[in-house]
Amino acid sequence: MNIAAIKCSAGLNLGNNFINAGGKAVLRKLFPDANREYFEFYDSCLPQWNSTDILTPHTIDHIRNTHDVIYVFAGSAGGKAMFDSFFEPLNEIGVPFVPIGIGCDGGYEEEDVVYINRINSLSNCAKLVTRDPKTYEFIENKENVMSGVDLAFFAKHHYGNVKQNSDYRYAVINYEPHGILDLDEAFKLKNQIYNAFDKVYFIENTVAPSRKDIPDYIQIGYDKDLWRFYANASLVVTTRIHSCVCSISNEVDFIYLGNHDVGGKKGRNTLFNSFGITLQYNELYNSAEYQEQINTVKDKYLTQLKGFLNE
């Protein structure tokens, strides 16, 4: 079998590459004997750009002529922008495709429900695997749909053990320009926790740094380095869901400050629902306590997913 896997955009945020890393690990586990080729759709197909190409016509011909199925490492792709700009053109390639690890976009509002169902109804959408139970709940025709797990939880299987041998203790505060946590709030947090660690870093996970004047600021432009940086911290304080995924995967304690979507009811935090974990605002999570239940759910998911995809 020849598999084309279309990765989600690392250019939009590096956390997407945690999804891509996990997706590679999952496909390798499920289809060890298949030929797997990876592509990344162009950011410039999205509405804020003038181009509408998701891939070059040359690449599309290659996929059409060579591959039996397309797996889409999806993330927060179940919304209007990705339906119009990506999934409709993908459907026109004519090769059966399977979004895997897909969640609603944004806040899991009414419009997102409409578009996740439209994706599922496309003529070449052979099957669909959600990344959380809430997205699965929103889908009307569940005949070829499975409730699954966010692919980033499998990223550790791709990156390997990145833990380093050191007694040095550092904390990480995730900084985003124009994000939920502004710089003044970030500095207040740093002052609150500073004495408990050898150092407290601000980290920005982009390919281009936005600031040059912040003390103890680290800009990381590559996903494995970002994963390693979080994985070796003693505490991560973040507004980003995939920073939490990296932390819990590597037994690093974390505090989630995404106060726009806590409580497991809507938004990206619902991907933790698959593990029976409800993210709450400003709560300290001792990651070591959750390892057994996370591993149990992941093992069960892979077994079920293999059966589902081979039906």
C-alpha positions in Angstrom: 0.0 0.0 0.0 1.2 3.5 -0.9 0.2 6.1 1.7 0.4 9.9 1.2 0.4 11.7 4.5 -0.3 15.4 4.5 1.1 17.2 7.6 -0.5 20.1 9.3 1.2 23.4 9.0 4.3 23.9 11.2 4.4 27.4 9.8 1.2 28.3 11.6 2.6 27.1 14.9 5.3 24.7 16.0 2.9 22.7 18.1 1.5 21.4 14.9 4.8 19.6 14.3 4.2 17.7 17.5 1.0 16.4 15.8 3.1 15.6 12.7 5.7 13.7 14.7 3.0 11.7 16.5 1.3 11.1 13.2 4.4 9.6 11.7 4.8 7.3 14.7 1.2 6.1 14.5 1.4 5.4 10.7 4.7 3.5 11.2 3.1 1.4 14.0 -0.1 0.7 12.0 1.3 0.2 8.5 5.0 -0.9 9.0 5.1 -2.5 5.5 3.5 0.4 3.6 5.3 3.0 1.5 4.7 6.3 3.3 5.4 9.6 1.7 4.9 13.0 3.6 3.8 16.3 2.3 2.9 19.6 4.0 0.2 21.8 2.6 1.0 25.4 1.8 0.1 28.0 4.4 -0.7 30.3 1.5 -3.8 28.3 0.6 -5.5 29.9 3.6 -7.9 32.8 3.2 -5.4 35.5 4.3 -3.3 34.8 1.2 -3.8 35.3 -2.5 -2.8 31.8 -3.6 -5.3 28.9 -3.5 -2.8 26.1 -4.1 -2.7 23.5 -1.3 0.2 21.7 -3.2 1.6 22.2 -6.7 -0.3 20.5 -9.6 2.9 18.4 -10.1 2.6 17.0 -6.5 -1.1 16.5 -6.8 -0.6 14.5 -10.0 2.1 12.5 -8.2 -0.3 11.7 -5.4 -3.1 10.8 -7.7 -1.0 8.5 -9.8 1.0 6.9 -7.1 -0.9 6.7 -3.8 -3.8 4.5 -2.6 -4.9 6.6 0.3 -4.2 10.0 1.9 -3.9 10.4 5.7 -4.3 14.0 6.9 -2.7 14.9 10.2 -5.4 17.3 11.1 -5.3 19.1 14.4 -7.8 22.0 14.7 -8.9 21.6 11.1 -12.6 21.2 11.5 -13.7 24.7 10.6 -14.7 26.9 7.7 -11.2 28.1 6.7 -9.8 24.6 6.3 -12.9 23.3 4.7 -13.0 25.9 2.0 -9.2 26.2 1.5 -8.0 22.7 2.1 -10.5 19.9 2.3 -12.6 20.8 -0.7 -9.5 21.0 -3.0 -8.2 17.8 -1.4 -11.4 16.1 -2.2 -11.0 17.0 -5.9 -7.7 15.0 -6.1 -9.9 11.9 -6.2 -7.9 9.7 -3.8 -9.7 8.5 -0.7 -8.6 10.5 2.4 -8.8 10.0 6.1 -8.5 12.9 8.5 -6.8 11.5 11.6 -6.7 13.4 14.9 -9.1 16.1 13.8 -10.8 18.5 16.1 -13.2 21.4 15.6 -11.7 24.8 15.0 -11.8 27.6 17.5 -14.2 27.4 20.4 -16.3 24.4 19.2 -19.2 26.7 18.4 -22.1 26.1 16.0 -20.2 27.0 12.9 -17.5 24.5 13.7 -20.1 21.8 14.1 -21.4 22.6 10.6 -18.0 22.3 9.0 -16.8 19.2 10.8 -19.9 17.5 9.4 -19.3 18.9 5.9 -15.7 17.5 5.9 -17.2 14.1 6.9 -19.7 14.3 4.1 -17.1 14.9 1.3 -17.3 12.2 -1.4 -13.7 11.0 -0.9 -13.6 11.2 2.9 -13.4 7.5 3.4 -13.2 7.6 7.2 -12.6 10.2 9.9 -10.9 9.9 13.3 -11.4 12.7 15.8 -8.9 13.8 18.4 -11.4 14.2 21.2 -14.8 12.9 22.3 -16.4 16.3 22.0 -15.8 16.6 18.2 -17.1 13.0 17.8 -20.2 14.0 19.7 -20.8 16.8 17.1 -20.7 14.5 14.1 -24.2 13.4 12.8 -23.3 10.4 10.6 -20.9 8.3 12.7 -20.9 5.3 10.4 -17.3 5.7 9.4 -16.1 7.9 12.3 -14.0 6.9 15.3 -13.4 8.9 18.5 -9.7 9.1 18.9 -6.7 10.8 20.5 -4.7 13.8 19.5 -1.6 12.7 17.5 0.8 14.8 19.6 0.4 12.3 22.4 2.4 10.0 20.2 5.2 12.5 19.4 7.5 11.0 22.1 7.5 7.7 20.1 9.0 9.7 17.2 11.4 12.0 19.0 12.6 9.3 21.4 14.0 9.9 24.9 15.2 13.5 25.0 15.7 13.7 28.7 19.1 15.1 29.7 21.3 14.2 32.7 21.4 17.3 34.9 20.2 18.5 38.3 19.7 22.0 37.1 16.1 23.1 37.6 14.5 25.5 35.2 10.9 26.7 34.6 9.4 27.8 31.4 6.7 30.5 30.8 5.3 30.4 27.3 5.1 33.9 25.9 3.0 34.8 22.9 2.8 38.3 21.4 -0.8 39.5 21.5 -1.7 36.2 23.3 -3.7 35.5 26.4 -0.7 36.1 28.7 0.7 39.5 28.1 4.3 40.4 29.0 3.4 42.2 32.2 1.5 39.2 33.5 4.3 36.9 32.4 6.8 39.0 34.4 4.6 38.8 37.5 4.4 35.0 37.1 8.2 34.9 36.8 8.6 36.8 40.0 6.2 34.5 41.8 8.1 31.3 41.0 11.6 32.6 40.5 13.0 31.4 43.9 12.0 27.8 43.4 14.2 27.3 40.3 17.7 28.0 39.1 16.3 29.9 36.2 12.9 30.9 34.7 12.8 31.3 30.9 10.4 33.0 28.6 10.0 30.9 25.5 8.4 31.7 22.1 7.8 28.9 19.7 8.0 30.6 16.3 10.5 30.6 13.5 11.0 34.4 13.8 11.4 36.1 17.2 9.1 39.0 17.9 11.1 40.6 20.7 14.8 41.3 21.4 14.5 43.1 24.7 13.2 40.4 27.1 15.7 39.0 29.7 15.9 35.2 29.8 14.0 35.0 26.5 14.5 31.8 24.3 13.3 31.7 20.8 13.1 28.2 19.3 12.4 27.7 15.6 12.5 23.9 15.3 10.1 21.4 16.8 12.5 18.8 18.2 14.4 21.5 20.0 11.2 22.9 21.4 10.0 19.5 22.5 13.4 18.9 24.2 13.3 22.3 25.9 9.8 21.6 27.5 10.7 18.0 28.3 13.7 18.9 30.4 12.0 21.7 32.4 10.8 21.3 36.0 7.7 23.3 35.4 5.9 24.7 32.3 3.4 27.5 32.6 1.6 27.9 29.3 -1.5 29.0 27.4 -0.7 26.5 24.6 -2.4 23.0 24.6 0.5 21.2 22.9 3.0 22.6 25.5 0.8 20.7 28.0 0.8 17.6 25.8 4.6 17.7 25.7 4.8 18.3 29.4 2.5 15.5 30.5 4.2 13.1 28.0 7.6 13.8 29.6 6.4 13.8 33.2 6.9 17.6 33.6 4.5 19.4 35.9 2.5 22.1 34.2 0.0 24.9 34.7 -2.5 25.7 31.9 -3.5 29.3 31.6 -5.8 29.1 28.6 -8.8 30.6 30.4 -10.8 30.8 27.2 -11.4 27.1 26.8 -10.9 25.3 30.1 -13.1 22.7 31.7 -13.3 20.1 28.9 -16.5 21.6 27.4 -15.2 23.3 24.3 -12.0 24.3 22.5 -8.6 22.6 22.2 -8.5 21.6 25.8 -11.1 18.9 25.1 -8.4 16.7 23.6 -7.4 15.8 27.2 -10.9 14.4 27.7 -9.8 11.3 25.8 -7.7 10.5 28.9 -10.3 11.4 31.5 -8.4 14.6 32.3 -10.2 17.9 32.6 -7.9 20.9 32.2 -8.7 23.7 34.7 -7.3 27.2 34.7 -4.3 27.9 36.8 -4.2 24.4 38.3 -0.9 22.6 38.9 -0.8 19.2 37.2 1.6 16.6 38.5 2.3 14.8 35.2 3.8 11.7 36.8 0.4 10.8 38.3 -1.2 10.4 34.9 1.2 8.1 33.1 -0.5 4.8 33.6 -3.9 6.0 32.4 -2.4 7.8 29.4 -0.5 4.7 28.3 -3.5 2.5 28.8 -5.7 4.8 26.6 -3.0 5.1 23.9 -2.5 1.3 23.7 -6.2 0.7 23.5 -6.6 3.4 20.9 -4.0 2.0 18.6 -5.6 -1.5 18.7 -9.0 0.0 17.9 -7.6 2.3 15.3 -6.0 -0.6 13.4 -9.2 -2.5 13.3 -11.2 0.5 12.3 -8.9 1.5 9.4 -8.7 -2.1 8.1 -12.5 -2.7 8.1 
